[in-house]
Amino acid sequence: MKVVAFTDVIQVAVLIIGGLATSYIALTTVGHYFGFGENAIAGFKVLMREAPEHFKMIIPRPTATSSQLEINKYLTFPGILSYLAGIWIINLNYWGCNQYITQRALGADLQTARTGILFAGILKLLMPVIVMLPGIAAYVLYQNGHLTQLVGGKDGAYSAMLTFLPTGLKGLSVAALTAAIVASLAGKVNSISTIYTLDVHKKYIQKGASDRTQVNIGRYAVFAAMLLAVLFTWDDVLGIGGVGGFTYIQKYTGFISPGVFAMFFLGMFWKRTTGTAAIVGVISGFLLSVLFNEYAPILFGNETLLYTAWPNGKGGFEIPFHICMGLSFVFTMLLMIAVSFAGPKVNPKAFELDTTMFKLKPQTTVLIIITLLIIFALYAKFW
C-alpha cells in the first residue's frame, strides 16, 4: 500500500502538469489559428464563441423536435434531475463506500484522511480543464479546417492535439496519460488482491493462511482479474467502445451503487437496521437497477409518474441511468426499512456511531468552503 501511495503521488503530479500543459497549448493553438496570437485566454474565448453548447453544464430536457444526439446527451446526463437522483448517489458511494478510496483513508488518522479526500476533491475540479478543453479545442479546430491530422474519428482527437506540442511536451503528455492508466491500475490491483485475500480466501477458504501464502494468493487473484479483464475487452465484447469508457463505468457501477450505498447509509445511521435487511438491500438494489435500466419501459410504459423513457436510437426506449439509480435507491431503502421493522427495535450488533467524528477543524471547514465556492462559481458561469 505504501508503494502504491508514493507512486500515486508522483504519477498524479506528472498527470496534472502534463494535462495542464496540453490544455494550455491547445488554447494557444486556437488563439493562433483565429488570429489572436499565442494567447490562451483569447483561445478560451474563441471556444466559448464557436462552441457555446459544449460549455453547458445542465442539459435541457428534450422536446418533440430534439435530435437523437440531443436525446442521447440527456440520457447520459438528464439535466437538473441528475442532481436530484443519481449524481449524489455516485459521489457518496465512491468517496464513502468504495474500497479503492476507503483503503487509503483508513491508512491515516481521521483529520489526515479528511484533508486528503478534500484535497483530492479540489484536484478533481481540474478535470474539466485537463480533459474537456483539449477536446473542445479539437472540435473547434476541426470544424474550421485546422485539424487535418485528425484520423480515426473523434477518438483520435486528443492524439491529434498532441501534434501541436513541442517534442519535450509530447513526451510529458504521453507520460501523463500513461501515469493516469498506471496509477488507476495500481490502486485497483491493490484493492482486488486485498478484498479477495482477506475477505474471501482467508475468511472462508484458508483461515490459517500465513503472510507469505496471503501475498501469493493476492498475486494469483490479480493475475486472474487481469486475464478476465483482457478477455472482456477483447474485440470490445462488452460494447464499451460504443458508449465511451467513462459513461460505461458510470452506468454499470450504477447497478450496484444504490444497494451498497443504501446498506452503508442505514447501517451507519439507523440502529434498527438488521443483517437480513442489508442482504436484501444489496440484492434488491441490483435487481431494481436491472429492472429500471432494462425492462421498465417495456413493462410499465414510456411515461409514468416516476420516469420518462426516451428513444435510444436503437429501436427501443431508455430511462436516463442517473434516474434509474435514484429510483433503485429509494425503493431499496423502503425494502430495507420494511425488513428491519420485522426485527428488534435496536439491533444488538448495530454500528456505534461516534458523533464527535462530525466535529470539523477550521482547516477542514476552509477546504469545504473553497470547494463549494468553486463549484458554485462554475455553475453560475456555465449553467
Secondary structure as UniProt FT lines:
FT   HELIX           2..33
FT   TURN            34..35
FT   HELIX           40..50
FT   HELIX           52..55
FT   TURN            64..65
FT   HELIX           68..76
FT   TURN            79..80
FT   HELIX           81..84
FT   TURN            85..86
FT   HELIX           87..97
FT   HELIX           99..105
FT   TURN            106..107
FT   HELIX           110..124
FT   TURN            125..126
FT   HELIX           128..132
FT   HELIX           133..143
FT   TURN            144..145
FT   TURN            148..149
FT   HELIX           153..156
FT   HELIX           157..162
FT   TURN            163..164
FT   HELIX           167..194
FT   HELIX           195..205
FT   TURN            207..208
FT   HELIX           211..233
FT   HELIX           234..236
FT   TURN            237..238
FT   HELIX           240..243
FT   HELIX           245..253
FT   TURN            254..256
FT   HELIX           257..269
FT   TURN            271..272
FT   HELIX           275..290
FT   HELIX           291..295
FT   HELIX           296..300
FT   STRAND          310..311
FT   STRAND          317..318
FT   HELIX           321..341
FT   TURN            348..349
FT   HELIX           355..358
FT   HELIX           362..382
//
